[in-house]
Every structure is written in structure tokens, then in C-alpha cells.
Amino acid sequence: MASIRQRAGMWQARVTRKGFPAETRSFETRSEAQKWAREIESNMDHGDHRRRLEADHLLLSDILQRYMEEVSPTRKGGSEEAIRIRALQRTKMAAHSMVKLTPALIASFRDARLKNVGNGAVIRDLSILSSAINHARREWGVSVENPCLLVRKPTIPPGRARLLKPDEEVRLMRELQPIGRRSRWMAPLVRLALETAMRRGEMLGLKWEHVDLTAQTVFLPDTKNGTPRTVPLSTTAVAVLAELPRSEDGRVFQISAMTMEAAFRRACARSGIANLHFHDLRHTATSKMAEKLPNVIELAAVTGHRTIQMLKRYYHPNAAALAKKLG
């Protein structure tokens, strides 16, 4: 049973229940003390008292750390997710205990983040945050509600429609040539992306044991959507791979994702090419392939899209070319 009394200018609530240690806490108002006492009694009645106390002392930063160590390594893109989690741990929000994490606090984080990054980045942050909290609730016995479920997410941004123009391709390939300290892997990596529409991670994880230059194919055992696929190679793609040196560890491209992204941005800057992401090369390659493979089923088999709806996001037909087909 709870008792409320005023002591030293504060309101002290004390909850005693058979089978549980007495719980005491002081508040500035009587209503706050009564509310806390009711919550403690309810938790005791439902067997959640101990887990609730643990959540009261567990910080969001602790949950994110454990999630990064135990869950992220099992997910595709786990290394990139870990980078986002470390950034979340540096926010003021991460210093709050799990029971103090409110929708208002999450919304405040969202609004502050939107001032510096786009909607897509904030959506990914909120997704990671919600996943970590849900995992803690289901797997680690952290007795809290998920405040992210009550927070409005930013509008999903429209898909990019940026394609690499022919004149830009010439300038970009010129700036990617291995002159001086420039990486020898960038030019063949970009050329292969434009010839195959493979994703960045698929190419960086490519191993020679899965490359068959005679059959003109590359086998991808682990793709983004979880379905293995075999990618056909054009004669240009075969020539690009044939010129690459073989490494002892079996990897085709000896370059990390971060190094590659930095080198690509520098090459774009030197070429005077604005607003081009490496992933835009996949859009460009898919649109070019569509001219040779009008059968959407065949095209999807090459690009690895599981649905026609997703394929449409990457296929950007040229209106002038379509007009010529109409006659």
C-alpha cells in the first residue's frame, strides 16, 4: 500500500507490498508522488516491477551500444548502421534513461536533425532507434513503451532520377585514371558499375572464385534482398575484369567503401560534375540496359530487383528516344 507524506518541503511516496522491498521516492508535487506510486503498484501487480526498475537506470546509450555489438553485425549493412548508432550515442537524447524517453524527446531530436540533413537520413535514424528499442523490449526484458511509434516521421523523399550524361562520363573516367596517388581501383569499379548495374556492396564484396570470364558471368551469393543471383557480363565488363590483378585474399577490388566514396566525390569535383552519387550509376546502367532488354523480367533478373515497382524507380526512359519509337 502507498503512503504519501510531506517531508522537508517535498512530497515523499512510499510503496510497501508483500514479497517486494519497500520503494521510496520524493517529488515536488503530491500529484507526481501519487502517479509514481500507482505505477509502482501496477508494475508489482503485473510482475514488471524489477524490469521497470532496471529500465529506470538503463540509458538509451547503453541499449544502442548493446544493439550495435550484438545485432548490427548480423544485419546487411551492419557497418554503416554502426556509424549511425555511434552518431546517435553522441546526442543529448542518448543520455536519458529508457523510462524518461518520451515521444516529445524523440520529436525534438527529429526536428533538430532535419535542420542539418535530409528527410531520408532522419527516417533511417528513427528506424534504427525504433528497432533498438523494440529489440530491447522483446529480447532483453526492458519494460518500456516504444516512443518512436507515436512520433510522426518525415515525408519519404522522392526517388532520385539523376543519370550520368555521356559527356559527364567522359570527364569522370578521365579524372579516375590512376595518376599520382589516385586509386587504381576506381576507374574499373565505375566502369563495371555502368556495365552491370551492380550495387556498390556487391562489387566491393566480389571474389574471383565467383567470376567466370569464359561464361561471362558473375555469381553473387549474398545480395541486398537476400536472394543470390548470377549477373551476365558484357564484353566490356569482361575486359575490365580481365585486366585486374589477382589478390591473395580473393577480393576483386582492394578498396574500402569509405575510401571509394571519398575518391568518387573528389573525382566528381575535379570533373565539375554536381549532384552525382555513386548509386546513380546503377540508375544509369539500368536505363541503358532497358534499351537492350525490353523484357522487364529479364531486366529485373540482371539488376536484382524483386518487384517491377522497384525496377521502375531505377528505369528512367528518355522521352526523345520513346518518341522516335512511336514514329
DOTORDREN-347440 format. One record per residue: residue in one letter; x, y, z of N, C-alpha, C in turn. Coordinates in steps of 0.1 Angstrom, whole numbers, plus 5000, padded with zeros to 4 digits. Last residue first. Layout:
# residues N
AXYZXYZXYZ...
//
This chain:
# residues 327
G507250694163507150724149506550864146L507750574187506350594183506250634169K510550594188509950454186508450464182K510850864191511350804179510750664177A509850884217509150954207509550894193L511850764232510550694231509750754220A513850944229514050814223512750744222A512751154243513051174229513251044222A512651054269511451084262511651094247N514350784282514550914275513350934267P513450624313513550634299513650774293H514850504339514450644336514550654320Y514650274364514550294350514050424346Y514450274391515750284385515750304370R511850254397512550364404513950384398K511050014385510650144379511350264385L511949824402512649844390512349974383M509949834421511249884425512149904412Q507849734406507749864412509049924416I508649474400508649574389508549714395T510849334425509449374420509649474409R513449274429512449164431511049204426H516349334410515149394416514049284417G518649264397518349204410517149274417T519449314371519649414381519449374395V518749074358520049124357520349224369A516049044363516948934367518348974367A514949274352514949254367515949144371L515249204325515949324331516049314346E513548994323514948974320515749084326I511149124328511549014336513048984335V510949314308511249364322511649244331N512349324278511649234286511949264301P514249484266512949544268512049454276L517349524267516449424273515149474276K518349754256518849624251517949504255E517249954271517149964257517549834250A517849874297516449864293516249874278M520549944300520149804298518749794292K520250224305520850184293520550034290S518950204330518250274319518850234306T520950084345519650014344518950074332A523050274345523250144339521950074336T521850484360522250504346522450364339H521350364384520250414377520650424362R524050314391523150194390521850234382L525050564394525550484383524650364380D523950654417523350704404523850624392H525650574436524450484434523750534421F527450784438527850664432526650574428H525751094428526150994438526650864431L526051424419526151284414526551194425N526051704420524951624424524951484419A528251794393527451824405526351724407I531351794380530051724379529351744393G533951874376532951974375531551914374S535951694380535351694367534251804365R536651744406537651774396537051784382A534351634417534651774419535651824409C534451374410533351454405533651594406A536751304425536851294410535651374404R535851324451536951414446537051414431R533851134452533551274454534651364448F535550904448534450934439534051084440A537050904471537750914458536750954448A535050864491535850984491536451014477E534150604483533250724483533950854483M536450454487535850464474534950584473T536850474515537850524506537250544492M534450344523534750484527535750544518A534750084513533650164509533850314512S538150004503537050004512535950094507I539749784479539449924483538149924492Q540449584458541149604471540949754475F538249384442538549524443539149544457V538149104445538449164432538949304433R539748894469538849004466539249064452G541648704475540548664466539548774463D543848754489542648724497541448694488E545748794469545848674478544648644485S544448914437545048934451545048804459R545248984403544648894413545248914427P544549284385545449194391544749104401L542449334356542649354371543649244376E541649264331542849354333543249374347A539349134333540449064328541749134331L537449334339537849234350539149164346V537249464314537649534327538149444337A536449264298537749324295538249394308V533849214308534849104308536249164307A532649464302532849424316533849314317T532649444274533449544280533649514295T530949234270532349214266533249324272S528949204300529149244286530649224283L527848944320528849044318528849074303P525048864342525748854329526648964327V525048754375524948874367525748844353T522948554395524148554386523948674376R522148584430521848594415523148594407P520448514461521648504452521248524438T518648734481518448634470519748634462G518748954498518948814503518848704493N518849204488517449144491517549004496K521649234485520849324494519549264498T523248914483522749044478521949114488D525448674480524848744491524548884486P526548554457525848464467525148544478L526648624426526548704438525848624448F528748554399527748494408527848574421V529048664366529548684380528448634389T529948564333529048584344529748604357Q531148454309530748594310529748614321A532348214307530948214306530348354306T534948314311534648234299533148234297L534948444336535148524324534848454311D533448414364533648324353533748404340V533848464398533948534384534248424374H534048364422532648374417532648444403E536648384429536048254428534648244422W537148654433537448594420536848454418K534348834448535548754449535848684435L532949144459533149044448534448964450G532349344475532449214481532749104471L532149554458533249564467533449424474M529849484444531149494437532349484447E527949494464528049374456529449374449G528049764472528449654482528649524474R527049894449528449914454528949804463R525349674426525349774437526849784442M525449664390525649604403525749714414A525249734364524249784373524349724387T527249674345526449564351525249614360E528449904335528249794326527349684331L528750074355528050124344527650014334A530449924372529049964377528250004365L532749904356531949784359530549814364R533550174358533250114345532349994347V534050194385533050274379532650214366L536250014387535049994395533850074389P538250114370537549984367536249964375A538750354385538250354371537550224367M539550274411538350354409537850344395W541950134415540750054415539450134411R544050294419544050224406542750144405S543650624433543550474434543450414420R546250874430544850824428544750674427R548750984431548250904443546850854441G549450974397549851014410549450924422I546550844382547650934381548150974395P544450634372545450634383546650714381Q541550814362542750744358543750754370L539350974368539550854377540850774373E539151174350539651214363539851094372R538151024329539451094327540051124341M535650964338536650854336538050904334L534451224338534651144351535751034349R534351294311535151374321535451294333V532651084302534051104296534951184306E530351134317531051004318532551024313E529551384308530051374321530851244323D528751314282529851404283530451404297P526451144289527651094281528851184283K525451174324525351214310526551164302L524050974348525351024343525251054328L520951084363521750994354523051054350R518751104389519951164383520651054375A516451074403516351044389517651094382R515650944435516551024427516350974412G512350944449513450874444514350964435P511251184474511151114461512451054456P511351104509511751194497511551114484I508751074531509751004523510051084511T508451314557507951264544509051194537P509351214590509351304579508851234566K506951064613508251054606508151154594R505751144645505551154630506851154623V505750914671506351034665506151024650L504950684683504050794684504550924678L507050514681505750474674504750594674C509050594698509150624683507850604676P508650494723508050634720508150664705N507650194733508550254723507950394719E507750144769507050154756508050214746V509649894788509350034784508450034771S511449684802509949714803509649864800V513549474787513449614791512049654790G514249214779513349234790513249374795W515549154756516349184768515549224780E513749114735514849014738515549034751R511749314734511449174731512449074737R513049554742511749514748511549364746A515249564725515449564739514149514747H513949574700514749454703514949444718N512749834703511849714702512649584705I515049984703514149984715513249864714A516149934678516949904690516049894702S514150024661514549884661515249844673S514150304667512950224670513250074670L516650374657516350394671515150304675I516450304630517450234639517050254653S514450484623514250344621515250264630L515650734628514450694636514150544635D517650724608517950734622516850694631R516050714585516950604588517350604603I514850964586514050844586514850724590V517051134584516351134596515451004597A517751074557518751044568518051044581G515551174543515951034543516850994554N515451444548514451364553514851214554G518851574553517551554546516651454553V520251774580520251664570518951654564N519851994596521151974591521251864580K517352014605517952134602519252114595L516651754613516151804600516751934596R517551754639518251674629517951724615A515551884653516951944653517751884642D513351714649513351854643514751914643R514251474662513951484648513951614642F514451564688515651514681515451524666S511851624693512751734694514051694687A510751364691510351464682511351584681I511951244714512251194701511851304690L510651404733512151404733512551354719A507951334729508351474728509951484726P507951064736507751104722508151244720T510751004759509351034756509151064741L512550844782512550864768511050884763K512650764808512550904805512450944791V513250494807511850534811511650684809M515850494799514850444790513450484794S517550814805517250674809516050624800H519551004783518350984791518150834794A521651034765521951034780520751014789A520651054740521150924744521550914759M519951314737518851224739519451094744K522251444729521851464743520751354747T524351224709523251324711522851324726R526051014705526651144709525651254711Q524550804697525050794711525650934715L524250864670523050874679523550874694A526750794661526350934660525150964669R526750524665527650604672527350754672I524750454646524450434660525450524669R525950514622524750594626524550584641I527950314623528350454622527150544626A526350084622527150114634527650264634E525350094596524450114607525250144620E527650024583527050164581526150194592S527949764592529049864594528550004593G525649634582525849654597526949754600G524649564558524949704560525149734575K522649314572523249364560523449514562R523349204605522449264595523249304583T524949124625524149014619523349074607P526049344637526949264629526149154621S523749454651524249514639525149424630V523549304675522549284664523149344651E525749344693525149214692524249194680E526649604692527649494693527049364690M524449764689525549774679526449654679Y523049694712522449664699523549664688R524749804731524549654731523949614717Q524450074724525750014724525649854723L521750124728522350144715523650074714I521650084756520850004747521450004732D523250294764523550154768522850064758S521850524756523150494750523650354753L519650514772519450484758520850454751L520450364804520450474794520150424780L518750234831519450194819519350314809H517250284853518650314854519450284841D514750204845514950344851516350384852A515049944838514950044828515150184832E515049834864516249824856516249924845L512449884872513549954879514849944871R511149714854510949864853512049934860R511949474862512349514849512149664848R510649474887512149464887512649514873H507849494879508549584888510049584887D506149334866507149404858507949504866G504049194877505349124876506449204869H501749334881501849264868503249194866D501949444906500849354903501049274891M504249604902504349494911503149394909N503049794884504249704880504349584889S501249914901500749844890501849744884E502950034920501949924925501449844913I504250214903505050114910504049994915E502050374895502850304885503650184892R501250484920500350404912501050314902A503550634926503150524935502250434928W503550824906504650734907504250614915K501150964913501250894900502350794900Q501851064938500750974936500850894923A503951244931504151134940503051024939E502551424915503651344909503951224918S500751534933500251454922501351374916R502451674951501751554956501251464944T505651774938504251794940503651664944E508351704938508051834941506551854944F509151384955508751464943508351604948S511051094964510451224967510251304954R510450744971510950854962510250984965T510850404978510650534983511250634973E509750074984510250174974509850314979A510549775000509849905000510549994991P510649464981511349564990510549694989F507949234981508849324974509549414984G506349074996507149004986508049094978K503949315000504449185005505149114993R504749644997503949534992504649404996T504849994999505149865005504249755000V506050294989505150184985505650064992R505950634995506450514999505550394996A506750964985505850844983506650724987Q506951294997507551154997506551044995W507351604986506351504988506951374986M509351855004509051764992507951674996G509951995027509552075015509251995003A510451785045511551875041511151955028R507651615034508851605042509951695037Q504451485034505351595030506451595040R503551155021503651255032504651365027I501750875012502250995007502351095019S501950525007501650635017502350755011A500550234993501350354992500950455002M500949885000500050005000500950125000
//
